[in-house]
């Protein structure tokens, strides 16, 4: 997969309700990260997100729930390190599903690359309020190092990323930036999403 096939703005949301609001802003790559729901609720939420993304020509990444992602014919699944322990990678590939994997240190990166992912995520690049992390901020030098190690595999930077920080992250080597609270906690999420789309679609 070419890095050019991965949109430079990678939005993460915790509900399909966000997609109703933000997909019309031009978002083309979105991860649905839903936690602590029963199977029926998860299935319905993922199916709704899938249909909304298809209607807007966007790609949907399902976080964690690879079985449901396969059943529902989604575009991508994203797995963290713990999720990789129990995932059926041959089944994911047989379903022609694209695969993204989280990494935080070189051991995790080596492991992730052995699965030939369609992208690798590195984080947190900056301090993040989203969740408690075992790893401290990685910084821009680590982004550059990671890009050298992953080569043509697209590199997604995540963690504490804002529109203002994006140019430096792209300059450091990231192919895409993953954004959560910079949009969801903004006083005008739609305007912020449109700004992200504008900034990341600029040449260079």
Beta strands, then each sheet from edge to edge (+ up, - down):
strand 1: 9-13
strand 2: 29-32
strand 3: 59-63
strand 4: 76-79
strand 5: 98-103
strand 6: 119-123
strand 7: 154-158
strand 8: 176-179
sheet 1: 1+ 2+ 3+ 4+ 5+ 6+ 7+ 8+ 1+
end
